[in-house]
Amino acid sequence: METLTHILQHPGSRDGLDRATLELAQLEDDGFEVAPYLCQLDQWASDLRQGAIDRLRGYTFVLEFQRFFFDELGFHGNREDYFNPANSFLNQVMDRRTGIPITLSVAYIELARRLGREVQGVGFPGHFLVKVVDGDFSELVDVFNCGRILSETDCFEMGVQMTGIDYSSRPEVLWPVDSRTILIRMLNNLRGIYINRKANRKLLGVLDLLLLADPGNAEEYFTRAMTKMNLHLYVSAERDLLHFLQLMPESDLKEEVTRHLELARVMRSQMN
């Protein structure tokens, strides 16, 4: 996870988003190999070039790119099993050709990058988008919905439908985001999935990465401590609880944290 951890720790890093996103799969499979999937993206780009896409610009480029991505390769949004963890791992999305907005968008971004085209991630609340910038063409694209081109008004209407919140007074929700922001959003998606599934061992790996990105996040130390308690890692849980109290000594959670701290010490003593 060298590239992934480097990006998480260094805002603005230009390390490869494709490699870092693929490294997330090691949360599920320690022996996962990234290289074959990077080669697959390279091959798809080569296939596109054989169709003379390099000569196309703007809207005509987008039409041909999306014909290949959605029609020929068959990528599409997974509505039937949206919260399946597989949708959050780029390798499985590439294998199955289906996923959630953010992983589909990463595949779209990284394939376009191999063609020398600028596609930016847009962290719209509740539904990740991309922005294609090619010459005079500059449009928002919904990769989850087969490349639908959206106006800003369309996006704000979608936001109301999905979240009940009107974001029209917050234009920053349509600004491009960097690789680190994309990876943290993907990790937060997995965090929620693993919590719901009580997959504590996998959740612990996600929390480790989130704290690597934001070591001052006191509440995440508490979440990790509770996860470690569930895994009977009492010594390590005690350290996280103490760190929480150092970061937030006057927190509303102080009493609860203190109770868990006492329990962790009792359980640790019984293991000696």
Secondary structure as the mmCIF struct_conf table of DSSP 4:
data_model
#
loop_
_struct_conf.conf_type_id
_struct_conf.id
_struct_conf.beg_label_comp_id
_struct_conf.beg_label_asym_id
_struct_conf.beg_label_seq_id
_struct_conf.end_label_comp_id
_struct_conf.end_label_asym_id
_struct_conf.end_label_seq_id
HELX_RH_AL_P HELX_RH_AL_P1 GLU A 2 GLN A 9
BEND BEND1 HIS A 10 HIS A 10
TURN_TY1_P TURN_TY1_P1 PRO A 11 GLY A 12
BEND BEND2 ASP A 15 ASP A 15
HELX_RH_AL_P HELX_RH_AL_P2 LEU A 17 GLU A 23
HELX_RH_3T_P HELX_RH_3T_P1 LEU A 24 LEU A 27
TURN_TY1_P TURN_TY1_P2 GLU A 28 GLU A 28
TURN_TY1_P TURN_TY1_P3 ASP A 30 GLY A 31
BEND BEND3 VAL A 34 VAL A 34
HELX_RH_AL_P HELX_RH_AL_P3 ALA A 35 GLN A 50
TURN_TY1_P TURN_TY1_P4 GLY A 51 ALA A 52
HELX_RH_3T_P HELX_RH_3T_P2 ILE A 53 ARG A 55
HELX_RH_AL_P HELX_RH_AL_P4 GLY A 58 GLN A 66
HELX_RH_PI_P HELX_RH_PI_P1 ARG A 67 GLU A 72
BEND BEND4 LEU A 73 LEU A 73
STRN STRN1 HIS A 76 GLY A 77
TURN_TY1_P TURN_TY1_P5 GLU A 80 PHE A 83
HELX_RH_3T_P HELX_RH_3T_P3 PRO A 85 SER A 88
HELX_RH_AL_P HELX_RH_AL_P5 LEU A 90 ARG A 96
BEND BEND5 ARG A 97 ARG A 97
STRN STRN2 THR A 98 GLY A 99
HELX_RH_AL_P HELX_RH_AL_P6 PRO A 101 ARG A 113
TURN_TY1_P TURN_TY1_P6 ARG A 114 GLY A 116
STRN STRN3 GLU A 118 VAL A 122
TURN_TY1_P TURN_TY1_P7 PRO A 125 GLY A 126
BEND BEND6 HIS A 127 HIS A 127
STRN STRN4 LEU A 129 ASP A 134
TURN_TY1_P TURN_TY1_P8 GLY A 135 ASP A 136
STRN STRN5 PHE A 137 ASP A 142
TURN_TY1_P TURN_TY1_P9 VAL A 143 GLY A 147
STRN STRN6 ARG A 148 LEU A 150
HELX_RH_AL_P HELX_RH_AL_P7 GLU A 152 THR A 163
BEND BEND7 GLY A 164 GLY A 164
TURN_TY1_P TURN_TY1_P10 SER A 168 SER A 169
HELX_RH_3T_P HELX_RH_3T_P4 PRO A 171 LEU A 174
BEND BEND8 TRP A 175 TRP A 175
STRN STRN7 PRO A 176 VAL A 177
HELX_RH_AL_P HELX_RH_AL_P8 SER A 179 ARG A 197
TURN_TY1_P TURN_TY1_P11 LYS A 198 LYS A 198
HELX_RH_AL_P HELX_RH_AL_P9 ASN A 200 ALA A 213
TURN_TY1_P TURN_TY1_P12 PRO A 215 GLY A 216
HELX_RH_AL_P HELX_RH_AL_P10 ALA A 218 ASN A 230
TURN_TY1_P TURN_TY1_P13 LEU A 231 HIS A 232
HELX_RH_AL_P HELX_RH_AL_P11 TYR A 234 LEU A 247
TURN_TY1_P TURN_TY1_P14 PRO A 249 GLU A 250
TURN_TY1_P TURN_TY1_P15 ASP A 252 LEU A 253
HELX_RH_AL_P HELX_RH_AL_P12 LYS A 254 MET A 271
#
